[in-house]
Amino acid sequence: QVQLVESGGGSVQPGGSLRLSCAASGISIFSAYIMAWYRQAPGKQRELVASISSGGTTNYADSVKGRFTISRDNAKNTVFLQMNNLKPEDTAGYYCNRSPLRLGGFAWGQGTQVTVSS
């Protein structure tokens, strides 16, 4: 049974930084999957923020390019999201999962809340 546990969220002022972690368990070959971070703000659709392939190729939404960095540690089945220069519009619940979801996503974790406000 796959379990995704996100952590590292919090409340920061604009311009601040946070580092999110996603620990995955129950995935037989974690390194084989493209993993991604998604976010969803109240009243808005879920959006893909960043993804990383097994080989380390990364992709980012235009809104976070240059500010966010996704990375992974396959030995520890963990995905990270370093978020710098945070903006109020980054406020959302952040979740990790595989990408693309159309191939069959894992069960969603509880997510971690990021709030950016002065």
N, CA, C and O atoms as a printed pandas DataFrame, in Angstrom:
     atom_number atom_name residue_name chain_id  residue_number  x_coord  y_coord  z_coord
0              1         N          GLN        A               1    0.846   -1.187    0.000
1              2        CA          GLN        A               1    0.000    0.000    0.000
2              3         C          GLN        A               1    0.884    1.240    0.000
3              4         O          GLN        A               1    1.713    1.435    0.889
4              5         N          VAL        A               2    0.688    2.070   -1.013
5              6        CA          VAL        A               2    1.493    3.277   -1.157
6              7         C          VAL        A               2    1.032    4.341   -0.170
7              8         O          VAL        A               2   -0.164    4.570    0.005
8              9         N          GLN        A               3    1.986    4.973    0.459
9             10        CA          GLN        A               3    1.689    6.078    1.361
10            11         C          GLN        A               3    2.633    7.241    1.055
11            12         O          GLN        A               3    3.846    7.059    0.957
12            13         N          LEU        A               4    2.066    8.425    0.907
13            14        CA          LEU        A               4    2.824    9.646    0.677
14            15         C          LEU        A               4    2.613   10.572    1.868
15            16         O          LEU        A               4    1.477   10.865    2.239
16            17         N          VAL        A               5    3.701   11.026    2.461
17            18        CA          VAL        A               5    3.609   11.891    3.635
18            19         C          VAL        A               5    4.391   13.167    3.369
19            20         O          VAL        A               5    5.618   13.156    3.271
20            21         N          GLU        A               6    3.653   14.268    3.254
21            22        CA          GLU        A               6    4.264   15.567    2.986
22            23         C          GLU        A               6    4.493   16.317    4.299
23            24         O          GLU        A               6    3.728   16.176    5.253
24            25         N          SER        A               7    5.553   17.108    4.327
25            26        CA          SER        A               7    5.856   17.903    5.514
26            27         C          SER        A               7    6.670   19.130    5.116
27            28         O          SER        A               7    7.153   19.233    3.988
28            29         N          GLY        A               8    6.814   20.051    6.054
29            30        CA          GLY        A               8    7.666   21.208    5.833
30            31         C          GLY        A               8    6.945   22.513    5.564
31            32         O          GLY        A               8    7.586   23.557    5.450
32            33         N          GLY        A               9    5.634   22.477    5.461
33            34        CA          GLY        A               9    4.890   23.697    5.204
34            35         C          GLY        A               9    4.864   24.610    6.423
35            36         O          GLY        A               9    5.347   24.256    7.498
36            37         N          GLY        A              10    4.295   25.782    6.232
37            38        CA          GLY        A              10    4.196   26.724    7.325
38            39         C          GLY        A              10    3.741   28.083    6.836
39            40         O          GLY        A              10    3.321   28.237    5.690
40            41         N          SER        A              11    3.828   29.053    7.706
41            42        CA          SER        A              11    3.457   30.432    7.385
42            43         C          SER        A              11    4.712   31.284    7.309
43            44         O          SER        A              11    5.515   31.309    8.242
44            45         N          VAL        A              12    4.875   31.982    6.191
45            46        CA          VAL        A              12    6.043   32.834    6.001
46            47         C          VAL        A              12    5.615   34.162    5.397
47            48         O          VAL        A              12    4.520   34.289    4.851
48            49         N          GLN        A              13    6.481   35.132    5.503
49            50        CA          GLN        A              13    6.237   36.424    4.875
50            51         C          GLN        A              13    6.684   36.376    3.413
51            52         O          GLN        A              13    7.511   35.542    3.043
52            53         N          PRO        A              14    6.149   37.254    2.599
53            54        CA          PRO        A              14    6.610   37.328    1.204
54            55         C          PRO        A              14    8.126   37.484    1.147
55            56         O          PRO        A              14    8.717   38.257    1.900
56            57         N          GLY        A              15    8.741   36.731    0.234
57            58        CA          GLY        A              15   10.194   36.734    0.124
58            59         C          GLY        A              15   10.864   35.643    0.932
59            60         O          GLY        A              15   12.066   35.413    0.797
60            61         N          GLY        A              16   10.100   34.975    1.767
61            62        CA          GLY        A              16   10.650   33.918    2.600
62            63         C          GLY        A              16   10.857   32.617    1.852
63            64         O          GLY        A              16   10.569   32.511    0.660
64            65         N          SER        A              17   11.362   31.627    2.576
65            66        CA          SER        A              17   11.674   30.317    1.980
66            67         C          SER        A              17   11.126   29.191    2.839
67            68         O          SER        A              17   10.990   29.314    4.056
68            69         N          LEU        A              18   10.819   28.099    2.175
69            70        CA          LEU        A              18   10.425   26.863    2.839
70            71         C          LEU        A              18   10.976   25.689    2.053
71            72         O          LEU        A              18   11.200   25.794    0.847
72            73         N          ARG        A              19   11.196   24.578    2.725
73            74        CA          ARG        A              19   11.633   23.347    2.060
74            75         C          ARG        A              19   10.641   22.253    2.413
75            76         O          ARG        A              19   10.505   21.871    3.576
76            77         N          LEU        A              20    9.958   21.761    1.408
77            78        CA          LEU        A              20    8.978   20.701    1.596
78            79         C          LEU        A              20    9.623   19.340    1.356
79            80         O          LEU        A              20   10.546   19.206    0.553
80            81         N          SER        A              21    9.124   18.344    2.062
81            82        CA          SER        A              21    9.581   16.965    1.880
82            83         C          SER        A              21    8.386   16.057    1.651
83            84         O          SER        A              21    7.297   16.295    2.174
84            85         N          CYS        A              22    8.602   15.027    0.873
85            86        CA          CYS        A              22    7.574   14.017    0.641
86            87         C          CYS        A              22    8.226   12.653    0.777
87            88         O          CYS        A              22    9.070   12.275   -0.036
88            89         N          ALA        A              23    7.838   11.925    1.793
89            90        CA          ALA        A              23    8.370   10.583    2.021
90            91         C          ALA        A              23    7.379    9.565    1.483
91            92         O          ALA        A              23    6.208    9.556    1.864
92            93         N          ALA        A              24    7.861    8.712    0.595
93            94        CA          ALA        A              24    7.019    7.704   -0.029
94            95         C          ALA        A              24    7.360    6.318    0.512
95            96         O          ALA        A              24    8.526    5.971    0.694
96            97         N          SER        A              25    6.321    5.545    0.759
97            98        CA          SER        A              25    6.527    4.162    1.185
98            99         C          SER        A              25    5.583    3.260    0.410
99           100         O          SER        A              25    4.545    3.703   -0.083
100          101         N          GLY        A              26    5.953    1.990    0.309
101          102        CA          GLY        A              26    5.102    1.047   -0.396
102          103         C          GLY        A              26    5.259    1.065   -1.900
103          104         O          GLY        A              26    4.509    0.390   -2.604
104          105         N          ILE        A              27    6.208    1.815   -2.405
105          106        CA          ILE        A              27    6.474    1.860   -3.857
106          107         C          ILE        A              27    7.694    0.987   -4.119
107          108         O          ILE        A              27    8.784    1.252   -3.611
108          109         N          SER        A              28    7.496   -0.056   -4.917
109          110        CA          SER        A              28    8.549   -1.051   -5.062
110          111         C          SER        A              28    9.801   -0.485   -5.737
111          112         O          SER        A              28   10.918   -0.775   -5.307
112          113         N          ILE        A              29    9.627    0.306   -6.774
113          114        CA          ILE        A              29   10.773    0.890   -7.455
114          115         C          ILE        A              29   10.534    2.383   -7.574
115          116         O          ILE        A              29   10.168    2.881   -8.639
116          117         N          PHE        A              30   10.743    3.094   -6.477
117          118        CA          PHE        A              30   10.480    4.536   -6.424
118          119         C          PHE        A              30   11.227    5.279   -7.517
119          120         O          PHE        A              30   10.697    6.209   -8.125
120          121         N          SER        A              31   12.455    4.862   -7.760
121          122        CA          SER        A              31   13.302    5.581   -8.709
122          123         C          SER        A              31   12.774    5.515  -10.142
123          124         O          SER        A              31   13.193    6.303  -10.990
124          125         N          ALA        A              32   11.876    4.600  -10.415
125          126        CA          ALA        A              32   11.363    4.441  -11.771
126          127         C          ALA        A              32   10.299    5.475  -12.123
127          128         O          ALA        A              32    9.968    5.652  -13.295
128          129         N          TYR        A              33    9.773    6.145  -11.130
129          130        CA          TYR        A              33    8.661    7.058  -11.356
130          131         C          TYR        A              33    9.108    8.509  -11.484
131          132         O          TYR        A              33   10.009    8.970  -10.783
132          133         N          ILE        A              34    8.450    9.210  -12.398
133          134        CA          ILE        A              34    8.529   10.661  -12.391
134          135         C          ILE        A              34    7.688   11.125  -11.210
135          136         O          ILE        A              34    6.513   10.775  -11.105
136          137         N          MET        A              35    8.286   11.908  -10.326
137          138        CA          MET        A              35    7.562   12.405   -9.162
138          139         C          MET        A              35    7.351   13.905   -9.318
139          140         O          MET        A              35    8.106   14.590  -10.008
140          141         N          ALA        A              36    6.318   14.390   -8.669
141          142        CA          ALA        A              36    5.959   15.794   -8.848
142          143         C          ALA        A              36    5.348   16.375   -7.592
143          144         O          ALA        A              36    4.869   15.661   -6.711
144          145         N          TRP        A              37    5.381   17.685   -7.542
145          146        CA          TRP        A              37    4.652   18.432   -6.522
146          147         C          TRP        A              37    3.475   19.127   -7.199
147          148         O          TRP        A              37    3.604   19.696   -8.283
148          149         N          TYR        A              38    2.346   19.065   -6.544
149          150        CA          TYR        A              38    1.137   19.735   -6.992
150          151         C          TYR        A              38    0.688   20.679   -5.875
151          152         O          TYR        A              38    1.085   20.526   -4.720
152          153         N          ARG        A              39   -0.139   21.649   -6.237
153          154        CA          ARG        A              39   -0.713   22.503   -5.210
154          155         C          ARG        A              39   -2.153   22.838   -5.568
155          156         O          ARG        A              39   -2.551   22.840   -6.732
156          157         N          GLN        A              40   -2.904   23.115   -4.532
157          158        CA          GLN        A              40   -4.306   23.491   -4.726
158          159         C          GLN        A              40   -4.675   24.545   -3.707
159          160         O          GLN        A              40   -4.559   24.341   -2.498
160          161         N          ALA        A              41   -5.121   25.673   -4.220
161          162        CA          ALA        A              41   -5.593   26.757   -3.372
162          163         C          ALA        A              41   -7.108   26.675   -3.276
163          164         O          ALA        A              41   -7.749   26.122   -4.170
164          165         N          PRO        A              42   -7.694   27.213   -2.212
165          166        CA          PRO        A              42   -9.154   27.171   -2.059
166          167         C          PRO        A              42   -9.859   27.762   -3.272
167          168         O          PRO        A              42   -9.543   28.867   -3.713
168          169         N          GLY        A              43  -10.815   27.013   -3.803
169          170        CA          GLY        A              43  -11.587   27.500   -4.938
170          171         C          GLY        A              43  -10.889   27.402   -6.269
171          172         O          GLY        A              43  -11.428   27.847   -7.282
172          173         N          LYS        A              44   -9.701   26.831   -6.293
173          174        CA          LYS        A              44   -8.950   26.725   -7.538
174          175         C          LYS        A              44   -8.663   25.260   -7.861
175          176         O          LYS        A              44   -8.710   24.393   -6.988
176          177         N          GLN        A              45   -8.370   25.009   -9.119
177          178        CA          GLN        A              45   -8.021   23.658   -9.521
178          179         C          GLN        A              45   -6.602   23.307   -9.080
179          180         O          GLN        A              45   -5.747   24.175   -8.906
180          181         N          ARG        A              46   -6.386   22.029   -8.909
181          182        CA          ARG        A              46   -5.034   21.548   -8.602
182          183         C          ARG        A              46   -4.132   21.828   -9.789
183          184         O          ARG        A              46   -4.543   21.667  -10.939
184          185         N          GLU        A              47   -2.915   22.242   -9.518
185          186        CA          GLU        A              47   -1.973   22.504  -10.603
186          187         C          GLU        A              47   -0.643   21.825  -10.317
187          188         O          GLU        A              47   -0.231   21.659   -9.169
188          189         N          LEU        A              48    0.008   21.441  -11.404
189          190        CA          LEU        A              48    1.332   20.840  -11.314
190          191         C          LEU        A              48    2.352   21.951  -11.112
191          192         O          LEU        A              48    2.398   22.906  -11.888
192          193         N          VAL        A              49    3.154   21.832  -10.090
193          194        CA          VAL        A              49    4.149   22.852   -9.767
194          195         C          VAL        A              49    5.504   22.502  -10.362
195          196         O          VAL        A              49    6.145   23.331  -11.009
196          197         N          ALA        A              50    5.935   21.256  -10.135
197          198        CA          ALA        A              50    7.257   20.841  -10.598
198          199         C          ALA        A              50    7.303   19.328  -10.664
199          200         O          ALA        A              50    6.611   18.645   -9.910
200          201         N          SER        A              51    8.119   18.806  -11.566
201          202        CA          SER        A              51    8.296   17.364  -11.665
202          203         C          SER        A              51    9.769   17.046  -11.855
203          204         O          SER        A              51   10.558   17.882  -12.294
204          205         N          ILE        A              52   10.119   15.798  -11.508
205          206        CA          ILE        A              52   11.506   15.352  -11.656
206          207         C          ILE        A              52   11.513   13.897  -12.084
207          208         O          ILE        A              52   10.827   13.063  -11.493
208          209         N          SER        A              53   12.285   13.598  -13.105
209          210        CA          SER        A              53   12.360   12.229  -13.609
210          211         C          SER        A              53   13.321   11.407  -12.766
211          212         O          SER        A              53   13.997   11.922  -11.876
212          213         N          SER        A              54   13.362   10.139  -13.066
213          214        CA          SER        A              54   14.278    9.264  -12.338
214          215         C          SER        A              54   15.723    9.695  -12.535
215          216         O          SER        A              54   16.558    9.508  -11.651
216          217         N          GLY        A              55   16.014   10.265  -13.683
217          218        CA          GLY        A              55   17.370   10.702  -13.977
218          219         C          GLY        A              55   17.687   12.122  -13.560
219          220         O          GLY        A              55   18.804   12.605  -13.745
220          221         N          GLY        A              56   16.674   12.796  -12.986
221          222        CA          GLY        A              56   16.913   14.146  -12.488
222          223         C          GLY        A              56   16.485   15.267  -13.406
223          224         O          GLY        A              56   16.725   16.433  -13.092
224          225         N          THR        A              57   15.856   14.958  -14.533
225          226        CA          THR        A              57   15.342   16.015  -15.403
226          227         C          THR        A              57   14.160   16.687  -14.741
227          228         O          THR        A              57   13.238   16.018  -14.273
228          229         N          THR        A              58   14.185   18.004  -14.699
229          230        CA          THR        A              58   13.146   18.749  -13.986
230          231         C          THR        A              58   12.325   19.617  -14.933
231          232         O          THR        A              58   12.801   20.050  -15.982
232          233         N          ASN        A              59   11.089   19.855  -14.534
233          234        CA          ASN        A              59   10.200   20.771  -15.230
234          235         C          ASN        A              59    9.437   21.579  -14.203
235          236         O          ASN        A              59    9.111   21.082  -13.125
236          237         N          TYR        A              60    9.153   22.832  -14.540
237          238        CA          TYR        A              60    8.491   23.728  -13.601
238          239         C          TYR        A              60    7.359   24.488  -14.275
239          240         O          TYR        A              60    7.412   24.787  -15.468
240          241         N          ALA        A              61    6.348   24.789  -13.495
241          242        CA          ALA        A              61    5.318   25.705  -13.959
242          243         C          ALA        A              61    5.960   27.079  -14.134
243          244         O          ALA        A              61    6.876   27.445  -13.398
244          245         N          ASP        A              62    5.475   27.826  -15.106
245          246        CA          ASP        A              62    6.057   29.142  -15.370
246          247         C          ASP        A              62    6.025   30.042  -14.138
247          248         O          ASP        A              62    6.917   30.866  -13.935
248          249         N          SER        A              63    5.001   29.877  -13.328
249          250        CA          SER        A              63    4.812   30.752  -12.175
250          251         C          SER        A              63    5.862   30.550  -11.084
251          252         O          SER        A              63    6.013   31.399  -10.206
252          253         N          VAL        A              64    6.587   29.434  -11.134
253          254        CA          VAL        A              64    7.571   29.156  -10.071
254          255         C          VAL        A              64    8.996   29.037  -10.595
255          256         O          VAL        A              64    9.929   28.864   -9.810
256          257         N          LYS        A              65    9.177   29.127  -11.901
257          258        CA          LYS        A              65   10.516   29.010  -12.471
258          259         C          LYS        A              65   11.450   30.055  -11.885
259          260         O          LYS        A              65   11.108   31.233  -11.779
260          261         N          GLY        A              66   12.632   29.599  -11.510
261          262        CA          GLY        A              66   13.615   30.506  -10.941
262          263         C          GLY        A              66   13.474   30.694   -9.444
263          264         O          GLY        A              66   14.353   31.269   -8.802
264          265         N          ARG        A              67   12.370   30.210   -8.882
265          266        CA          ARG        A              67   12.145   30.367   -7.440
266          267         C          ARG        A              67   12.092   29.032   -6.709
267          268         O          ARG        A              67   12.533   28.931   -5.564
268          269         N          PHE        A              68   11.557   28.014   -7.363
269          270        CA          PHE        A              68   11.408   26.691   -6.748
270          271         C          PHE        A              68   12.410   25.721   -7.376
271          272         O          PHE        A              68   12.757   25.831   -8.552
272          273         N          THR        A              69   12.863   24.769   -6.558
273          274        CA          THR        A              69   13.752   23.709   -7.039
274          275         C          THR        A              69   13.278   22.369   -6.505
275          276         O          THR        A              69   13.147   22.181   -5.295
276          277         N          ILE        A              70   13.024   21.444   -7.413
277          278        CA          ILE        A              70   12.621   20.096   -7.018
278          279         C          ILE        A              70   13.847   19.187   -7.065
279          280         O          ILE        A              70   14.703   19.323   -7.939
280          281         N          SER        A              71   13.915   18.266   -6.118
281          282        CA          SER        A              71   15.010   17.301   -6.090
282          283         C          SER        A              71   14.486   16.006   -5.485
283          284         O          SER        A              71   13.379   15.966   -4.948
284          285         N          ARG        A              72   15.275   14.961   -5.574
285          286        CA          ARG        A              72   14.848   13.681   -5.027
286          287         C          ARG        A              72   16.046   12.915   -4.491
287          288         O          ARG        A              72   17.180   13.102   -4.931
288          289         N          ASP        A              73   15.759   12.046   -3.528
289          290        CA          ASP        A              73   16.748   11.126   -2.977
290          291         C          ASP        A              73   16.151    9.735   -3.138
291          292         O          ASP        A              73   15.340    9.306   -2.318
292          293         N          ASN        A              74   16.546    9.038   -4.181
293          294        CA          ASN        A              74   15.952    7.726   -4.463
294          295         C          ASN        A              74   16.293    6.697   -3.396
295          296         O          ASN        A              74   15.522    5.764   -3.167
296          297         N          ALA        A              75   17.419    6.853   -2.752
297          298        CA          ALA        A              75   17.804    5.908   -1.691
298          299         C          ALA        A              75   16.864    6.009   -0.495
299          300         O          ALA        A              75   16.680    5.046    0.249
300          301         N          LYS        A              76   16.271    7.194   -0.323
301          302        CA          LYS        A              76   15.377    7.402    0.821
302          303         C          LYS        A              76   13.924    7.572    0.389
303          304         O          LYS        A              76   13.070    7.934    1.198
304          305         N          ASN        A              77   13.645    7.310   -0.893
305          306        CA          ASN        A              77   12.273    7.426   -1.407
306          307         C          ASN        A              77   11.642    8.762   -1.019
307          308         O          ASN        A              77   10.512    8.811   -0.533
308          309         N          THR        A              78   12.378    9.826   -1.238
309          310        CA          THR        A              78   11.935   11.150   -0.804
310          311         C          THR        A              78   12.092   12.159   -1.934
311          312         O          THR        A              78   13.051   12.114   -2.706
312          313         N          VAL        A              79   11.133   13.061   -2.010
313          314        CA          VAL        A              79   11.157   14.164   -2.968
314          315         C          VAL        A              79   11.103   15.468   -2.179
315          316         O          VAL        A              79   10.407   15.568   -1.169
316          317         N          PHE        A              80   11.843   16.461   -2.651
317          318        CA          PHE        A              80   11.916   17.735   -1.954
318          319         C          PHE        A              80   11.457   18.868   -2.877
319          320         O          PHE        A              80   11.496   18.750   -4.102
320          321         N          LEU        A              81   11.029   19.948   -2.265
321          322        CA          LEU        A              81   10.722   21.160   -3.019
322          323         C          LEU        A              81   11.255   22.345   -2.219
323          324         O          LEU        A              81   10.702   22.710   -1.182
324          325         N          GLN        A              82   12.325   22.932   -2.712
325          326        CA          GLN        A              82   12.874   24.139   -2.103
326          327         C          GLN        A              82   12.164   25.333   -2.723
327          328         O          GLN        A              82   12.180   25.512   -3.941
328          329         N          MET        A              83   11.548   26.141   -1.885
329          330        CA          MET        A              83   10.766   27.277   -2.356
330          331         C          MET        A              83   11.383   28.553   -1.815
331          332         O          MET        A              83   11.422   28.770   -0.604
332          333         N          ASN        A              84   11.859   29.386   -2.707
333          334        CA          ASN        A              84   12.466   30.662   -2.334
334          335         C          ASN        A              84   11.636   31.813   -2.875
335          336         O          ASN        A              84   10.815   31.635   -3.776
336          337         N          ASN        A              85   11.857   32.983   -2.321
337          338        CA          ASN        A              85   11.153   34.188   -2.764
338          339         C          ASN        A              85    9.646   33.928   -2.881
339          340         O          ASN        A              85    9.025   34.202   -3.909
340          341         N          LEU        A              86    9.098   33.407   -1.827
341          342        CA          LEU        A              86    7.682   33.047   -1.847
342          343         C          LEU        A              86    6.802   34.271   -1.986
343          344         O          LEU        A              86    7.114   35.349   -1.480
344          345         N          LYS        A              87    5.686   34.078   -2.688
345          346        CA          LYS        A              87    4.730   35.148   -2.940
346          347         C          LYS        A              87    3.372   34.755   -2.372
347          348         O          LYS        A              87    3.106   33.566   -2.192
348          349         N          PRO        A              88    2.512   35.721   -2.088
349          350        CA          PRO        A              88    1.176   35.387   -1.567
350          351         C          PRO        A              88    0.420   34.411   -2.474
351          352         O          PRO        A              88   -0.347   33.582   -1.983
352          353         N          GLU        A              89    0.625   34.500   -3.767
353          354        CA          GLU        A              89   -0.073   33.598   -4.681
354          355         C          GLU        A              89    0.437   32.161   -4.618
355          356         O          GLU        A              89   -0.137   31.276   -5.253
356          357         N          ASP        A              90    1.511   31.916   -3.859
357          358        CA          ASP        A              90    1.981   30.554   -3.646
358          359         C          ASP        A              90    1.216   29.865   -2.515
359          360         O          ASP        A              90    1.410   28.675   -2.267
360          361         N          THR        A              91    0.365   30.599   -1.843
361          362        CA          THR        A              91   -0.424   30.035   -0.752
362          363         C          THR        A              91   -1.333   28.925   -1.270
363          364         O          THR        A              91   -2.147   29.145   -2.167
364          365         N          ALA        A              92   -1.185   27.733   -0.700
365          366        CA          ALA        A              92   -1.949   26.567   -1.152
366          367         C          ALA        A              92   -1.575   25.360   -0.313
367          368         O          ALA        A              92   -0.614   25.394    0.456
368          369         N          GLY        A              93   -2.347   24.294   -0.469
369          370        CA          GLY        A              93   -1.933   23.001    0.046
370          371         C          GLY        A              93   -1.031   22.345   -0.985
371          372         O          GLY        A              93   -1.352   22.342   -2.173
372          373         N          TYR        A              94    0.081   21.795   -0.552
373          374        CA          TYR        A              94    1.049   21.192   -1.473
374          375         C          TYR        A              94    1.055   19.676   -1.269
375          376         O          TYR        A              94    1.073   19.182   -0.141
376          377         N          TYR        A              95    1.040   18.966   -2.378
377          378        CA          TYR        A              95    0.952   17.519   -2.377
378          379         C          TYR        A              95    1.970   16.939   -3.359
379          380         O          TYR        A              95    2.289   17.561   -4.372
380          381         N          CYS        A              96    2.470   15.755   -3.056
381          382        CA          CYS        A              96    3.322   15.082   -4.030
382          383         C          CYS        A              96    2.590   13.864   -4.583
383          384         O          CYS        A              96    1.693   13.315   -3.942
384          385         N          ASN        A              97    2.980   13.462   -5.757
385          386        CA          ASN        A              97    2.423   12.281   -6.402
386          387         C          ASN        A              97    3.271   12.006   -7.643
387          388         O          ASN        A              97    4.220   12.733   -7.935
388          389         N          ARG        A              98    2.924   10.975   -8.344
389          390        CA          ARG        A              98    3.639   10.707   -9.569
390          391         C          ARG        A              98    3.140   11.639  -10.669
391          392         O          ARG        A              98    2.142   12.339  -10.497
392          393         N          SER        A              99    3.837   11.640  -11.790
393          394        CA          SER        A              99    3.428   12.406  -12.954
394          395         C          SER        A              99    3.707   11.562  -14.196
395          396         O          SER        A              99    4.723   10.870  -14.262
396          397         N          PRO        A             100    2.810   11.616  -15.178
397          398        CA          PRO        A             100    1.513   12.282  -15.158
398          399         C          PRO        A             100    0.462   11.461  -14.422
399          400         O          PRO        A             100    0.551   10.235  -14.363
400          401         N          LEU        A             101   -0.523   12.136  -13.866
401          402        CA          LEU        A             101   -1.564   11.461  -13.092
402          403         C          LEU        A             101   -2.436   10.561  -13.963
403          404         O          LEU        A             101   -3.048    9.620  -13.456
404          405         N          ARG        A             102   -2.502   10.835  -15.268
405          406        CA          ARG        A             102   -3.356   10.032  -16.144
406          407         C          ARG        A             102   -2.877    8.589  -16.228
407          408         O          ARG        A             102   -3.622    7.711  -16.664
408          409         N          LEU        A             103   -1.635    8.339  -15.813
409          410        CA          LEU        A             103   -1.123    6.965  -15.785
410          411         C          LEU        A             103   -1.561    6.218  -14.530
411          412         O          LEU        A             103   -1.286    5.030  -14.363
412          413         N          GLY        A             104   -2.251    6.949  -13.651
413          414        CA          GLY        A             104   -2.711    6.311  -12.419
414          415         C          GLY        A             104   -1.932    6.817  -11.232
415          416         O          GLY        A             104   -0.874    6.284  -10.899
416          417         N          GLY        A             105   -2.456    7.851  -10.590
417          418        CA          GLY        A             105   -1.744    8.418   -9.460
418          419         C          GLY        A             105   -1.836    7.536   -8.229
419          420         O          GLY        A             105   -2.709    6.676   -8.118
420          421         N          PHE        A             106   -0.927    7.767   -7.324
421          422        CA          PHE        A             106   -0.981    7.094   -6.029
422          423         C          PHE        A             106   -2.069    7.753   -5.166
423          424         O          PHE        A             106   -2.553    8.839   -5.488
424          425         N          ALA        A             107   -2.435    7.100   -4.095
425          426        CA          ALA        A             107   -3.377    7.708   -3.157
426          427         C          ALA        A             107   -2.756    8.989   -2.597
427          428         O          ALA        A             107   -1.585    9.011   -2.219
428          429         N          TRP        A             108   -3.559   10.051   -2.550
429          430        CA          TRP        A             108   -3.038   11.322   -2.091
430          431         C          TRP        A             108   -2.743   11.302   -0.594
431          432         O          TRP        A             108   -3.465   10.691    0.193
432          433         N          GLY        A             109   -1.665   11.987   -0.226
433          434        CA          GLY        A             109   -1.378   12.173    1.186
434          435         C          GLY        A             109   -2.191   13.316    1.746
435          436         O          GLY        A             109   -3.085   13.844    1.083
436          437         N          GLN        A             110   -1.876   13.697    2.973
437          438        CA          GLN        A             110   -2.637   14.765    3.626
438          439         C          GLN        A             110   -2.198   16.143    3.166
439          440         O          GLN        A             110   -2.886   17.134    3.407
440          441         N          GLY        A             111   -1.043   16.206    2.499
441          442        CA          GLY        A             111   -0.538   17.483    2.023
442          443         C          GLY        A             111    0.084   18.296    3.147
443          444         O          GLY        A             111    0.016   17.929    4.320
444          445         N          THR        A             112    0.688   19.403    2.759
445          446        CA          THR        A             112    1.261   20.330    3.735
446          447         C          THR        A             112    0.902   21.748    3.307
447          448         O          THR        A             112    1.068   22.113    2.143
448          449         N          GLN        A             113    0.413   22.539    4.246
449          450        CA          GLN        A             113   -0.111   23.861    3.937
450          451         C          GLN        A             113    1.006   24.900    3.929
451          452         O          GLN        A             113    1.825   24.967    4.847
452          453         N          VAL        A             114    1.019   25.703    2.876
453          454        CA          VAL        A             114    1.945   26.829    2.764
454          455         C          VAL        A             114    1.122   28.105    2.707
455          456         O          VAL        A             114    0.247   28.259    1.854
456          457         N          THR        A             115    1.411   29.013    3.621
457          458        CA          THR        A             115    0.716   30.292    3.668
458          459         C          THR        A             115    1.740   31.410    3.612
459          460         O          THR        A             115    2.647   31.480    4.441
460          461         N          VAL        A             116    1.584   32.286    2.623
461          462        CA          VAL        A             116    2.505   33.407    2.441
462          463         C          VAL        A             116    1.719   34.692    2.634
463          464         O          VAL        A             116    0.844   35.026    1.834
464          465         N          SER        A             117    2.036   35.400    3.693
465          466        CA          SER        A             117    1.270   36.593    4.035
466          467         C          SER        A             117    2.113   37.523    4.871
467          468         O          SER        A             117    2.951   37.090    5.662
468          469         N          SER        A             118    1.878   38.817    4.685
469          470        CA          SER        A             118    2.577   39.798    5.503
470          471         C          SER        A             118    1.736   40.171    6.718
471          472         O          SER        A             118    2.158   40.991    7.533
